[in-house]
């Protein structure tokens, strides 16, 4: 159309692959944006997280 390409025809399987790649790219972009937004947020190490989870889980178990 006016010297420009308007359409493409490709096998459905290839379309699905392209669509999946675009979704992966979008997920990666979202992850990078979130990391940038949260770069100064307070963090804890894995050992401390496990300890907190165990503490909360044991408290919950005792209530039942």
C-alpha positions as CSV (number, residue, x, y, z in Angstrom):
1,X,0.0,0.0,0.0
2,X,1.7,3.2,-1.2
3,X,5.0,1.3,-1.3
4,X,4.7,0.1,2.3
5,X,4.0,-3.4,3.5
6,X,0.6,-3.8,5.3
7,X,0.3,-7.5,6.0
8,X,2.2,-10.7,6.7
9,X,1.1,-14.3,6.3
10,X,2.9,-16.9,8.3
11,X,2.1,-20.3,9.7
12,X,0.0,-20.4,12.9
13,X,2.7,-22.2,14.8
14,X,5.2,-19.4,13.9
15,X,2.6,-16.8,14.9
16,X,2.3,-18.5,18.3
17,X,6.1,-18.4,18.8
18,X,6.3,-14.7,17.9
19,X,3.4,-14.0,20.3
20,X,5.2,-15.9,23.1
21,X,8.4,-14.0,22.5
22,X,6.6,-10.7,22.7
23,X,4.9,-11.8,25.9
24,X,8.3,-12.8,27.3
25,X,9.8,-9.5,26.3
26,X,6.9,-7.6,27.9
27,X,7.4,-9.6,31.1
28,X,11.1,-8.8,31.1
29,X,10.4,-5.1,30.5
30,X,7.9,-5.1,33.4
31,X,10.5,-6.9,35.7
32,X,13.2,-4.3,34.8
33,X,10.8,-1.4,35.5
34,X,9.8,-3.0,38.9
35,X,13.5,-3.5,39.8
36,X,14.3,0.1,39.0
37,X,11.3,1.4,41.0
38,X,12.1,-0.8,44.0
39,X,15.9,-0.5,43.8
40,X,16.0,1.6,47.1
41,X,13.4,-0.5,48.9
42,X,14.5,-2.2,52.1
43,X,15.4,-5.9,51.7
44,X,16.1,-8.9,53.9
45,X,18.2,-12.0,53.2
46,X,16.9,-15.4,52.5
47,X,17.9,-16.7,55.9
48,X,16.0,-13.9,57.7
49,X,12.9,-14.5,55.4
50,X,12.9,-18.2,56.2
51,X,13.1,-17.4,59.9
52,X,10.2,-15.0,59.7
53,X,8.1,-17.5,57.7
54,X,8.9,-20.3,60.3
55,X,7.9,-18.0,63.2
56,X,4.6,-17.0,61.5
57,X,3.8,-20.5,60.5
58,X,4.4,-21.8,64.0
59,X,2.3,-19.1,65.5
60,X,-0.5,-19.9,63.1
61,X,-0.3,-23.6,63.9
62,X,-0.5,-22.9,67.7
63,X,-3.7,-20.9,67.2
64,X,-5.5,-23.8,65.6
